[in-house]
């Protein structure tokens, strides 16, 4: 500390703490001289500032003066002044003191245990640190905490404050208890009854602080009214009726809460008339197998809380009896069942059947996986082995079960339980005699070309049989059985036997035949337990052979594939003309005599894609109409083909003409869809780099029902673009369509952001060009306080005006002194030449 002009100026010290929490600031006093200093400190202003009144600073040392700030009230305007006098050197340093006192931290934390309906008493010790008596007025934000309104404490003393807790409802409650000083509530009187004035009257600043405690009360529930056992099969339901009574003289409403009760439902509230009764119904519909314990809690502010302890048990789902199934011997029938997964996670069922001989499922694996919150359908297939309900050893009945092998932990009992348990279905079947005719076997081939197909015949019996095969062809010799042996063919129990049938037509017609299979059991065996003589059965398979031939258009080049091209979304029409001559049909005269209708007449025509089972797109995009057919005169057939594609695709199709003879004429056509211009352009303007801008638009299903779609950006699109959702259902216009959102988030400047958005549906496609725009870049404008020498601002600041030297030179009349010819005129007279 030295005497200087700067040190004569007062310094300002700022100090901050909470009320009743002193804080200390050390002020260094440096003595660089060879003599000790005696210092005197004078403090004025608020008494919250304090420190030693005198101290000594030894030579060549630094003394840390401790200045203490200890506020007794909450305020932000504490002011004071401290003067440090050097009595040896005769100079002083002045400090302005400023302080702020915040609300203090909690004095303590109270952890209290209580119970509903029971009064719990607790007390707090309060200390009065002030030098005068103080009355603290008490408040608490928990309504069920009650106690005296105030507590009086003498100066520098402590007292205990006692309060009671009586909560009407269980739970964990957190709050605060605040002790706020206020006017002394007790009046002192003398013997005459007159009020004695306080020796130290209250000041307004005496009440500018508070003491407070945090409080955490854990309220346990009351004893239950009773314990109830409730059991229900998984995926089924059961109910519980609880009788209630209102003891009050007015209508009340009870709030209902389920404590640790899974898969239960019921009303959230129930109202009961004055002195009346009511019944509350609880529905228990478990989704999992196991046991749980919880509570059904009723609450009202006036009555309080009461509850019932519930023990819930969920057993395996009930066995479901399916409808009886009937199927002919050698055939089968199906019945559909629905498996549901009510959980929020995927589950897998293991399938089992007690009779795999007659009953099976339409699945290749022994497990069935069902996604969360969804269901799947499974077909039960019944294949009888005898006529009737089966034998005693092998009845036509089965128990089909679906067991869930996943394990979860019950949070109440910590026991392992099956999630859904085992779903059990019981099914019975009855076998009947074989149908007179089985499903027809259809074979198609070109004239003169042999085609072969197999008839898969299975021995339906559980015993060995011997089979005889016979082929009835009528007038057609186009079919034959490709086997070396047709009689006494031995088939073991449930054995499958492929029977190859060859078809080679020589005439453009539909050929028919029948294959009969006779199955004989061994002596003593019977097809029907009710008829001992039923040892022989037969199965008849109708055979239908359709011959076809290829045709070409008139004046068409050989081996030229007809191609119809159209731009996606547009429409094109073309005509096809065919000459149907007799060489195509190869009809036998005897066949034509027996025909009751024109064998060459076109009875039906269509365009099909033989390589695709789904013909919906062809039906929606290709149309054909027969314009003219004159068999008697020209045998010319003309067709009008309309192609209107809605998506980019190439299809190899066939025009099929079905004649009166049953034969077919085929003509190959290739439909090609050319890329169409984009449907529209979408421009997205961003607000800056690394900031996403989104634009939304609605797309509608072209039909009256939703259709699935997939939205994506082509591979050459900029990665700054994204589309959501990427897949889903396009809603029709009546449902306001589907909202799609295109987002753009650029990361660099100086690029062109483009892309192609494709929205692909089953039979439709939309294409949009997308462009991303960056905000217009503006170079920053700078301004320097020191202008450039050549700038206009610099010239204006110096008061200098720019000179126009060209204009000044034009105004000169004679040469200057620096010229070799001094004072000569620079103006040339007419007809006079100046030479230098």
For each residue, the residues with C-beta under 8 A, 3 or more apart:
1: 7 29 30 31 37 57 84 86 93
2: 7 30 32
3: 7 8 89 91
4: 7 8
5: 8 9
6: 9
7: 1 2 3 4 93
8: 3 4 5
9: 5 6
10: 81 94 95 96
11: 93 94 95 96
12: 95 96 97 98
13: 25 27 67 82 95 96 97 98
14: 98 99 100
15: 23 25 49 67 69 78 97 98 99 100
16: 23 99 100 101 102
17: 21 22 23 69 71 99 101 102
18: 21 101 102 103 104 105
19: 71 72 73 74 101 102 103 104 209
20: 70 71 72 104 129 209
21: 17 18 70 104 105
22: 17 68 69 70
23: 15 16 17 68 69 70
24: 66 67 68 69
25: 13 15 66 67 69
26: 64 65 66 67
27: 13 64 65 67 95
28: 62 63 64 65
29: 1 37 39 57 62 63 64 65 84
30: 1 2 61 62
31: 1 36 37 57 58 59 60 61 62 63
32: 2 60
33: 37 59 60
34: 59 60
35: 59 88
36: 31 56 57 58 59 88
37: 1 29 31 33 56 57 86 88 89
38: 54 56 86 87 88
39: 29 54 55 56 57 63 84 85 86 87
40: 53 54 84 85 87
41: 51 52 53 54 55 65 82 83 84 85
42: 53 82 83 85
43: 49 50 51 53 80 81 82
44: 80 81 82 83
45: 49 79 80 81 97
46: 49 78 79 80 97 99
47: 50
48: 69 70 71 72 78 80 99 101
49: 15 43 45 46 67 68 69 78 80 82 97 99
50: 43 47 67 68 70
51: 41 43 65 66 67 68 82
52: 41 55 65 66
53: 40 41 42 43
54: 38 39 40 41
55: 39 41 52 63 65
56: 36 37 38 39 63
57: 1 29 31 36 37 39 61 62 63
58: 31 36 61 63
59: 31 33 34 35 36
60: 31 32 33 34
61: 30 31 57 58
62: 28 29 30 31 57
63: 28 29 31 39 55 56 57 58
64: 26 27 28 29
65: 26 27 28 29 41 51 52 55 84
66: 24 25 26 51 52
67: 13 15 24 25 26 27 49 50 51 82 97
68: 22 23 24 49 50 51
69: 15 17 22 23 24 25 48 49 78 97 99
70: 20 21 22 23 48 50
71: 17 19 20 48 74 75 78 99 101
72: 19 20 48 129 130 209
73: 19 101 205 206 207 208 209
74: 19 71 101 102 103 208 209 210
75: 71 78 100 101 205 208
76: 100 101
77: 100
78: 15 46 48 49 69 71 75 97 98 99 100 101
79: 45 46 96 97 98 99
80: 43 44 45 46 48 49 96 97 99
81: 10 43 44 45 94 95 96 97
82: 13 41 42 43 44 49 51 67 94 95 97
83: 41 42 44 92 93 94 95
84: 1 29 39 40 41 65 92 93 94 95
85: 39 40 41 42 92
86: 1 37 38 39 89 90 91 92
87: 38 39 40 90
88: 35 36 37 38
89: 3 37 86
90: 86 87
91: 3 86
92: 83 84 85 86
93: 1 7 11 83 84
94: 10 11 81 82 83 84
95: 10 11 12 13 27 81 82 83 84
96: 10 11 12 13 79 80 81
97: 12 13 15 45 46 49 67 69 78 79 80 81 82
98: 12 13 14 15 78 79
99: 14 15 16 17 46 48 49 69 71 78 79 80
100: 14 15 16 75 76 77 78
101: 16 17 18 19 48 71 73 74 75 76 78 209
102: 16 17 18 19 74
103: 18 19 74 209 210
104: 18 19 20 21 107 209 211
105: 18 21
106: 109 176 212 213 214
107: 104 211 212 213
108: 124 213 214
109: 106 213 214 215 216
110: 122 124 177 213 214 215 216
111: 216 218
112: 120 122 165 215 216 217 218
113: 120 217 218 220
114: 118 120 165 166 167 217 218 219 220
115: 118 120 219 220 221 222
116: 167 168 169 170 219 220 221 222 304 305
117: 166 168 222 304 305
118: 114 115 166
119: 164 165 166
120: 112 113 114 115 164 165 166
121: 162 163 164 165
122: 110 112 162 163 164 165
123: 160 161 162 163
124: 108 110 160 161 163 177 213
125: 158 159 160 161
126: 136 151 153 158 159 160 161 179 211
127: 153 157 158
128: 133 134 153 154 155 156 157 158 159
129: 20 72 156
130: 72 134 155 156 206
131: 155 156
132: 155 200 206
133: 128 152 153 154 155 184
134: 128 130 152 153 155 181 206
135: 150 151 152 153 181 182 183 184 185 186
136: 126 150 151 152 153 161 179 180 181 182 211
137: 149 150 179 180 181 182
138: 147 148 149 150 151 161 163 177 178 179 180
139: 177 178 180
140: 145 147 163 175 176 177 178 215
141: 175 176
142: 145 173 175 215 217
143:
144: 165 166 167 168
145: 140 142 163 164 165 175 177 215 217
146: 163 164 165 166
147: 138 140 161 162 163 164
148: 138 151 161 162 163
149: 137 138
150: 135 136 137 138 182 185
151: 126 135 136 138 148 159 161 179
152: 133 134 135 136 159 184 185 186
153: 126 127 128 133 134 135 136 157 158 159
154: 128 133 157
155: 128 130 131 132 133 134
156: 128 129 130 131
157: 127 128 153 154
158: 125 126 127 128 153
159: 125 126 128 151 152 153
160: 123 124 125 126
161: 123 124 125 126 136 138 147 148 151 179
162: 121 122 123 147 148
163: 121 122 123 124 138 140 145 146 147 148 177
164: 119 120 121 122 145 146 147
165: 112 114 119 120 121 122 144 145 146 217
166: 114 117 118 119 120 144 146
167: 114 116 144 170 171 173 217 219
168: 116 117 144 299 301 304 305
169: 116 219 299 304 305
170: 116 167 219 220 221 222 297 305
171: 167 219
172: 216 217 218 219
173: 142 167 216 217 219
174: 214 215 216 217
175: 140 141 142 145 214 215 217
176: 106 140 141 212 213 214 215
177: 110 124 138 139 140 145 163 212 213 215
178: 138 139 140 210 211 212
179: 126 136 137 138 151 161 210 211 212
180: 136 137 138 139 207 210
181: 134 135 136 137 206 207 209 210
182: 135 136 137 150 185 207
183: 135 202
184: 133 135 152 198 202
185: 135 150 152 182
186: 135 152
187: 195
188: 195 196 198
189: 192 193 194 195 196
190: 193 194 196
191:
192: 189
193: 189 190
194: 189 190
195: 187 188 189
196: 188 189 190
197: 201
198: 184 188 201 202
199:
200: 132
201: 197 198
202: 183 184 198 206 207
203: 206
204: 207 208
205: 73 75 208
206: 73 130 132 134 181 202 203
207: 73 180 181 182 202 204
208: 73 74 75 204 205
209: 19 20 72 73 74 101 103 104 181
210: 74 103 178 179 180 181
211: 104 107 126 136 178 179
212: 106 107 176 177 178 179
213: 106 107 108 109 110 124 176 177
214: 106 108 109 110 174 175 176
215: 109 110 112 140 142 145 174 175 176 177
216: 109 110 111 112 172 173 174
217: 112 113 114 142 145 165 167 172 173 174 175
218: 111 112 113 114 172
219: 114 115 116 167 169 170 171 172 173
220: 113 114 115 116 170
221: 115 116 170 224 295 297 305 307
222: 115 116 117 170 305 306 307
223:
224: 221 227 295 307 308 309
225: 306 307 308
226: 308 309
227: 224 308 309 310 311
228: 240 308 309 310 311
229: 311 313
230: 238 240 282 284 310 311 312 313
231: 238 312 313 314 315
232: 236 237 238 284 285 286 312 313 314 315
233: 236 286 314 315 316 317 318
234: 286 287 288 289 314 315 316 317 420 421
235: 285 286 287 317 340 342 420 423
236: 232 233 285 286 317 318
237: 232 283 284 285
238: 230 231 232 283 284
239: 281 282 283 284
240: 228 230 281 282 284 296 310
241: 279 280 281 282
242: 279 280 281 282 296 308
243: 277 278 279
244: 254 270 272 277 278 279 280 298
245: 272 276 277 278
246: 251 252 272 273 274 275 276 277 278
247: 275 303
248: 252 274 275 302 303
249: 274 275
250: 274
251: 246 271 272 273 274
252: 246 248 271 272 300 302 303
253: 269 270 271 272 300
254: 244 269 270 271 272 298 299 300 303
255: 268 269 298 299 300
256: 266 267 268 269 270 280 296 297 298
257: 297 299
258: 261 264 266 294 295 296 297
259: 294 295 296 297 307
260: 292 293 294 295 411 412
261: 258 264 292 294 295 296 310 312
262: 286 287 288 292 312
263: 284 285 286 287 288 314
264: 258 261 282 283 284 285 312
265: 282 283 285
266: 256 258 280 281 282 283
267: 256 270 280
268: 255 256
269: 253 254 255 256
270: 244 253 254 256 267 278 280 298
271: 251 252 253 254 278
272: 244 245 246 251 252 253 254 276 277 278
273: 246 251 276
274: 246 248 249 250 251
275: 246 247 248 249
276: 245 246 272 273
277: 243 244 245 246 272
278: 243 244 245 246 270 271 272
279: 241 242 243 244
280: 241 242 244 256 266 267 270 298
281: 239 240 241 242 266
282: 230 239 240 241 242 264 265 266 296
283: 237 238 239 264 265 266
284: 230 232 237 238 239 240 263 264 312
285: 232 235 236 237 263 264 265
286: 232 233 234 235 236 262 263 289 312 314
287: 234 235 262 263 342 343 420
288: 234 262 263 314 343 408 417 418 419 420 421
289: 234 286 314 315 316 417 418 419 420 421
290: 313 314 410 413 415 417 418
291: 311 312 313 314 410 412 413 415 417
292: 260 261 262 311 312 410 412 413
293: 260 309 310 311 312 412 413
294: 258 259 260 261 310 312 412
295: 221 224 258 259 260 261 307 308 309 310
296: 240 242 256 258 259 261 282 307 308 310
297: 170 221 256 257 258 259 305 306 307
298: 244 254 255 256 270 280 305 306 307
299: 168 169 254 255 257 304 305
300: 252 253 254 255 303 304
301: 168
302: 248 252
303: 247 248 252 254 300 306
304: 116 117 168 169 299 300
305: 116 117 168 169 170 221 222 297 298 299
306: 222 225 297 298 303
307: 221 222 224 225 259 295 296 297 298
308: 224 225 226 227 228 242 295 296
309: 224 226 227 228 293 295
310: 227 228 230 240 261 293 294 295 296
311: 227 228 229 230 291 292 293
312: 230 231 232 261 262 264 284 286 291 292 293 294
313: 229 230 231 232 290 291
314: 231 232 233 234 263 286 288 289 290 291 421
315: 231 232 233 234 289 421
316: 233 234 289 421 422 424
317: 233 234 235 236 320 420 421 422 423 424
318: 233 236 424
319: 399 424 425 426
320: 317 337 423 424 425 426
321: 425 426 427
322: 325 335 337 380 425 426 427
323: 335
324: 427 428 429 430
325: 322 333 335 380 382 427 428 429 430
326: 333 429 430 431 432
327: 331 332 333 382 383 384 429 430 431 432
328: 331 384 431 432 433 434 435
329: 384 385 386 387 431 432 433 434 460 527 537
330: 434 438 457 458 460 537 539
331: 327 328 383 434 435 438
332: 327 381 382 383
333: 325 326 327 381 382 429
334: 362 379 380 381 382
335: 322 323 325 379 380 382 427
336: 377 378 379 380
337: 320 322 377 378 379 380 425
338: 375 376 377 378
339: 349 368 370 375 376 377 378 402 423
340: 235 370 374 375
341: 346 347 370 371 372 373 374 375 420
342: 235 287 373 420
343: 287 288 347 372 373 419 420
344: 372 373
345: 372
346: 341 369 370 371 372
347: 341 343 369 370 404 406 419 420
348: 367 368 369 370 404 405 406
349: 339 367 368 369 370 402 403 404 423
350: 366 367 402 403 404 405
351: 361 363 366 367 368 400 401 402
352: 400 401 402 403
353: 356 359 360 361 398 399 400 401
354: 398 399 400
355: 358 359 394 395 396 397 398 399
356: 353 359 360
357: 385 394 462 494
358: 355 382 383 384 385 390 394 396 398 429
359: 353 355 356 380 381 382 383 398 400 427 429
360: 353 356 380 381 383
361: 351 353 378 379 380 381 400
362: 334 378 379 381
363: 351 368 378
364:
365: 368
366: 350 351
367: 348 349 350 351
368: 339 348 349 351 363 365 376 378 402
369: 346 347 348 349
370: 339 340 341 346 347 348 349 374 375 376
371: 341 346 374
372: 341 343 344 345 346
373: 341 342 343 344
374: 340 341 370 371
375: 338 339 340 341 370
376: 338 339 368 370
377: 336 337 338 339
378: 336 337 338 339 361 362 363 368
379: 334 335 336 337 361 362
380: 322 325 334 335 336 337 359 360 361 400 425 427
381: 332 333 334 359 360 361 362
382: 325 327 332 333 334 335 358 359 396 427 429
383: 327 331 332 358 359 360 460
384: 327 328 329 358 387 390 396 429 430 431 432 460
385: 329 357 358 390 394 396 431 460 461 462 494
386: 329 390 391 394 396 431 460 461 462 527 528 529
387: 329 384 431 432 433 527 528 529 530 531 534
388: 396 430 431 528 529 530
389: 395 396 397 428 429 430 431
390: 358 384 385 386 394 395 396 397 429 431 529
391: 386 394 395 529
392: 395
393:
394: 355 357 358 385 386 390 391 462
395: 355 389 390 391 392
396: 355 358 382 384 385 386 388 389 390 428 429 430 431
397: 355 389 390 426 427 428 429
398: 353 354 355 358 359 426 427
399: 319 353 354 355 424 425 426
400: 351 352 353 354 359 361 380 424 425 426 427
401: 351 352 353 422 423 424 425
402: 339 349 350 351 352 368 422 423 424
403: 349 350 352 418 421 422 423
404: 347 348 349 350 418 419 420 421 422
405: 348 350
406: 347 348 418 419
407: 416 417 418 419
408: 288 416 417 419
409: 414 415 416
410: 290 291 292 413 414 415 416 417
411: 260 414
412: 260 291 292 293 294
413: 290 291 292 293 410
414: 409 410 411
415: 290 291 409 410
416: 407 408 409 410
417: 288 289 290 291 407 408 410
418: 288 289 290 403 404 406 407 421 422
419: 288 289 343 347 404 406 407 408
420: 234 235 287 288 289 317 341 342 343 347 404 423
421: 234 288 289 314 315 316 317 403 404 418
422: 316 317 401 402 403 404 418
423: 235 317 320 339 349 401 402 403 420
424: 316 317 318 319 320 399 400 401 402
425: 319 320 321 322 337 380 399 400 401
426: 319 320 321 322 397 398 399 400
427: 321 322 324 325 335 359 380 382 397 398 400
428: 324 325 389 396 397
429: 324 325 326 327 333 358 359 382 384 389 390 396 397
430: 324 325 326 327 384 388 389 396
431: 326 327 328 329 384 385 386 387 388 389 390 396 460
432: 326 327 328 329 384 387
433: 328 329 387 537
434: 328 329 330 331 438 537 538 539
435: 328 331 438
436: 540
437: 440 540 541 542
438: 330 331 434 435 539 540 541 542
439: 541
440: 437 541 542 543 544
441: 453 455 501 515 541 542 543 544
442: 544 545 546
443: 451 453 501 503 543 544 545 546
444: 451 545 546 547 548 664
445: 449 450 451 503 504 505 545 546 547 548
446: 449 547 548 549 550
447: 505 506 507 508 547 548 549 586
448: 504 505 506
449: 445 446 504
450: 445 502 503 504
451: 443 444 445 502 503 504
452: 482 500 501 502 503
453: 441 443 500 501 503
454: 498 499 500 501
455: 441 498 499 501 515 541
456: 496 497 498 499
457: 330 467 496 497 498 499 517 539
458: 330 494 495 496 497
459: 464 465 491 492 493 494 495 496 497 519
460: 329 330 383 384 385 386 431 494
461: 385 386 464 465 493 494 519 521 525 527
462: 357 385 386 394 493 494
463: 493 521 522 525
464: 459 461 490 491 492 493 521 522
465: 459 461 490 491 519 520 521 522
466: 488 489 490 491 519 520
467: 457 488 489 490 491 497 517 518 519 520
468: 486 487 488 489 517 518 520
469: 481 483 486 487 489 499 515 516 517
470: 486 515 516 518
471: 479 480 481 513 514 515 516
472: 513 514 515 516
473: 476 477 478 479 513
474: 512 513
475: 591
476: 473 479 511 512 513 545
477: 473
478: 473 503 504 505 506 511 513 545 547
479: 471 473 476 501 502 503 511 513 543 545
480: 471 501 502
481: 469 471 486 499 500 501 502 515
482: 452 500 501 502
483: 469 486 499 500
484:
485: 488 489
486: 468 469 470 481 483 489
487: 468 469
488: 466 467 468 485
489: 466 467 468 469 485 486 497
490: 464 465 466 467
491: 459 464 465 466 467 495 497 519
492: 459 464 495
493: 459 461 462 463 464
494: 357 385 458 459 460 461 462
495: 458 459 491 492
496: 456 457 458 459
497: 456 457 458 459 467 489 491
498: 454 455 456 457
499: 454 455 456 457 469 481 483 515 517
500: 452 453 454 481 482 483
501: 441 443 452 453 454 455 479 480 481 482 515 543
502: 450 451 452 479 480 481 482
503: 443 445 450 451 452 453 478 479 511 543 545
504: 445 448 449 450 451 478
505: 445 447 448 478 508 509 511 545 547
506: 447 448 478 586
507: 447 511 547 585 586 587 588 591 661 663
508: 447 505 547 548 549 584 585 586 587 659 661 663 664 665
509: 505 547 587 591 599 659 661 662 663
510: 544 545 546 547 661 662 663
511: 476 478 479 503 505 507 544 545 546 547
512: 474 476 542 543 544 545
513: 471 472 473 474 476 478 479 542 543 545
514: 471 472 540 541 542 543
515: 441 455 469 470 471 472 481 499 501 540 541 543
516: 469 470 471 472 538 539 540 541
517: 457 467 468 469 499 538 539 540 541
518: 467 468 470 536 537 538
519: 459 461 465 466 467 491 536 537 538 539
520: 465 466 467 468 535 536
521: 461 463 464 465 525 526 527 535 536
522: 463 464 465 525
523: 535
524:
525: 461 463 521 522 535
526: 521 529 531 532 533 534 535
527: 329 386 387 461 521 531 534 535 536 537
528: 386 387 388 531 534
529: 386 387 388 390 391 526
530: 387 388
531: 387 526 527 528 534
532: 526
533: 526
534: 387 526 527 528 531 537
535: 520 521 523 525 526 527
536: 518 519 520 521 527
537: 329 330 433 434 518 519 527 534
538: 434 516 517 518 519
539: 330 434 438 457 516 517 519
540: 436 437 438 514 515 516 517
541: 437 438 439 440 441 455 514 515 516 517
542: 437 438 440 441 512 513 514
543: 440 441 443 479 501 503 512 513 514 515
544: 440 441 442 443 510 511 512
545: 442 443 444 445 476 478 479 503 505 510 511 512 513
546: 442 443 444 445 510 511 662 663 664
547: 444 445 446 447 478 505 507 508 509 510 511 663 664
548: 444 445 446 447 508 656 663 664 665 666
549: 446 447 508 584 585 663 664 665 666
550: 446 665 666 667 668
551: 578 580 584 657 665 666 667
552: 556 558 578 667
553: 556 562 576 577 578 667
554: 577 578 579 636
555:
556: 552 553 560 562
557: 560
558: 552
559:
560: 556 557
561: 668 670
562: 553 556 576 667 668 669 670
563: 669 670 671 672
564: 572 574 641 643 669 670 671 672
565: 572 671 672 673 674
566: 570 571 572 643 644 645 671 672 673 674
567: 570 673 674 675 676
568: 645 646 647 648 673 674 675 676 765
569: 645 646 676 679
570: 566 567 644 676
571: 566 642 643 644
572: 564 565 566 642 643 644
573: 640 641 642 643
574: 564 640 641 643
575: 627 638 639 640 641
576: 553 562 638 639 641 655 667
577: 553 554 636 637 638 639
578: 551 552 553 554 636 637 638 639 665 667
579: 554 634 635 636 637
580: 551 584 600 631 635 636 637 665
581: 584 635
582: 585 587
583: 586
584: 508 549 551 580 581 665
585: 507 508 549 582 599 600 659 661 663
586: 447 506 507 508 583
587: 507 508 509 582 591 592 599 661
588: 507 591 592
589: 592 593
590: 593 594
591: 475 507 509 587 588 594 595 599 661
592: 587 588 589 595 599
593: 589 590
594: 590 591
595: 591 592 598 599 660 661
596:
597: 601 660
598: 595 601 631 660
599: 509 585 587 591 592 595 659 660 661
600: 580 585 631 635 659 660 661
601: 597 598 629 631 659 660
602: 605 626 629 637 657 658 659
603: 658 659 660
604: 657 658
605: 602 624 626 639 655 656 657 658
606: 624 655 656
607: 618 622 624 641 653 654 655 656 669
608: 615 618 653 654 656
609: 612 615 618 651 652 653 654
610: 653 654
611: 652
612: 609 615 651
613:
614: 617
615: 608 609 612 618 619
616: 619 620 762 763
617: 614 620 621 647 649 651 762 763
618: 607 608 609 615 621 622 651 653
619: 615 616 622
620: 616 617 646 763
621: 617 618 643 644 645 646 671 763
622: 607 618 619 641 642 643 653 671
623: 641 642 644
624: 605 606 607 639 640 641 642 655
625: 639 640 642
626: 602 605 629 637 638 639
627: 575 638 639 640
628: 636 637 638
629: 601 602 626 636 637 638
630: 633 634 635 636
631: 580 598 600 601 635
632:
633: 630
634: 579 630
635: 579 580 581 600 630 631
636: 554 577 578 579 580 628 629 630
637: 577 578 579 580 602 626 628 629 657
638: 575 576 577 578 626 627 628 629
639: 575 576 577 578 605 624 625 626 627 655
640: 573 574 575 624 625 627
641: 564 573 574 575 576 607 622 623 624 669
642: 571 572 573 622 623 624 625
643: 564 566 571 572 573 574 621 622 671
644: 566 570 571 572 621 623
645: 566 568 569 621 648 649 671 673
646: 568 569 620 621 702 763 764 765
647: 568 617 673 760 761 763 764 765
648: 568 645 673 675 676 765
649: 617 645 671 673
650: 670 671 672 673
651: 609 612 617 618 670 671
652: 609 611 668 669 670
653: 607 608 609 610 618 622 668 669 670 671
654: 607 608 609 610 666 667 668 669
655: 576 605 606 607 624 639 666 667 668 669
656: 548 605 606 607 608 664 665 666
657: 551 602 604 605 637 664 665 666 667
658: 602 603 604 605 662 663 664
659: 508 509 585 599 600 601 602 603 662 663 664 665
660: 595 597 598 599 600 601 603
661: 507 508 509 510 585 587 591 595 599 600
662: 509 510 546 658 659
663: 507 508 509 510 546 547 548 549 585 658 659
664: 444 508 546 547 548 549 656 657 658 659
665: 508 548 549 550 551 578 580 584 656 657 659
666: 548 549 550 551 654 655 656 657
667: 550 551 552 553 562 576 578 654 655 657
668: 550 561 562 652 653 654 655
669: 562 563 564 607 641 652 653 654 655
670: 561 562 563 564 650 651 652 653
671: 563 564 565 566 621 622 643 645 649 650 651 653
672: 563 564 565 566 650
673: 565 566 567 568 645 647 648 649 650
674: 565 566 567 568
675: 567 568 648
676: 567 568 569 570 648 767
677:
678: 681 756 767 768 769
679: 569 766 767 768
680: 768 769
681: 678 768 769 770 771
682: 695 697 742 757 768 769 770 771
683: 770 771 772 773
684: 693 694 695 721 742 743 744 770 771 772 773
685: 693 772 773 774 775
686: 689 691 692 693 744 745 746 772 773 774 775
687: 691 693 775
688: 691 775
689: 686 746 747 748 749
690: 745 746 747
691: 686 687 688 745
692: 686 743 744 745
693: 684 685 686 687 743 744 745
694: 684 741 742 743 744
695: 682 684 741 742 744
696: 739 740 741 742
697: 682 739 740 742
698: 736 737 738 739 740
699: 709 730 737 738 740 759 766
700: 730 731 732 733 737 738
701: 704 705 706 707 729 730 731 732 733 737 738 761
702: 646 707 764
703: 707 732
704: 701 732 734
705: 701 732
706: 701 729 730 731 732 735
707: 701 702 703 729 730 761 762 763 764
708: 727 728 729 730 761 762
709: 699 727 728 729 730 738 759 760 761
710: 726 727 759 760 761
711: 723 725 726 727 740 757 758 759 760
712: 723 726 757 758 760
713: 717 721 722 723 755 756 757 758 770
714: 717 755 756 758
715:
716: 755 756
717: 713 714 721 754 755 756 757 770
718: 721 751 753 754 755 772
719:
720: 744 745 746 747 753 772
721: 684 713 717 718 742 743 744 753 755 757 770 772
722: 713 742 743 745
723: 711 712 713 726 740 741 742 743 757
724: 740 741 743
725: 711 728 740
726: 710 711 712 723
727: 708 709 710 711
728: 708 709 725 738
729: 701 706 707 708 709 738
730: 699 700 701 706 707 708 709 737 738 761
731: 700 701 706 735 736 737 738
732: 700 701 703 704 705 706 735 737
733: 700 701 736 737
734: 704
735: 706 731 732
736: 698 731 733
737: 698 699 700 701 730 731 732 733
738: 698 699 700 701 709 728 729 730 731
739: 696 697 698
740: 696 697 698 699 711 723 724 725 759
741: 694 695 696 723 724
742: 682 684 694 695 696 697 721 722 723 757 770
743: 684 692 693 694 721 722 723 724
744: 684 686 692 693 694 695 720 721 753 770 772
745: 686 690 691 692 693 720 722
746: 686 689 690 720 749 751 753 772 774
747: 689 690 720
748: 689 751
749: 689 746 774 777
750:
751: 718 746 748
752:
753: 718 720 721 744 746 771 772 773 774
754: 717 718 769 770 771 772
755: 713 714 716 717 718 721 769 770
756: 678 713 714 716 717 767 768 769 770
757: 682 711 712 713 717 721 723 742 767 768 769 770
758: 711 712 713 714 765 766 767
759: 699 709 710 711 740 765 766 767 768
760: 647 709 710 711 712 765
761: 647 701 707 708 709 710 730 764 765
762: 616 617 707 708
763: 616 617 620 621 646 647 707
764: 646 647 702 707 761
765: 568 646 647 648 758 759 760 761
766: 679 699 758 759
767: 676 678 679 756 757 758 759
768: 678 679 680 681 682 756 757 759
769: 678 680 681 682 754 755 756 757
770: 681 682 683 684 713 717 721 742 744 754 755 756 757
771: 681 682 683 684 753 754
772: 683 684 685 686 718 720 721 744 746 753 754
773: 683 684 685 686 753
774: 685 686 746 749 753 777
775: 685 686 687 688
776:
777: 749 774
778:
779:
780:
781:
782:
783:
784: 787 788
785:
786:
787: 784 791 793 794 797
788: 784 791 793 794
789: 794
790: 794
791: 787 788 794 795
792: 795 796
793: 787 788 796 797
794: 787 788 789 790 791 797 798
795: 791 792 798 800 801 802
796: 792 793 799
797: 787 793 794
798: 794 795
799: 796
800: 795
801: 795
802: 795
803: 808
804: 807 808
805: 808 809
806: 809 810
807: 804 810 811
808: 803 804 805 811 812
809: 805 806 812
810: 806 807
811: 807 808
812: 808 809 815 816 826
813: 825 826 827
814: 823 824 825 826
815: 812 819 821 822 823 824 826
816: 812 819 822
817: 822
818:
819: 815 816 822 824
820: 836
821: 815 824 836
822: 815 816 817 819
823: 814 815
824: 814 815 819 821
825: 813 814
826: 812 813 814 815
827: 813
828: 832 833 834
829: 832
830:
831:
832: 828 829
833: 828
834: 828
835:
836: 820 821
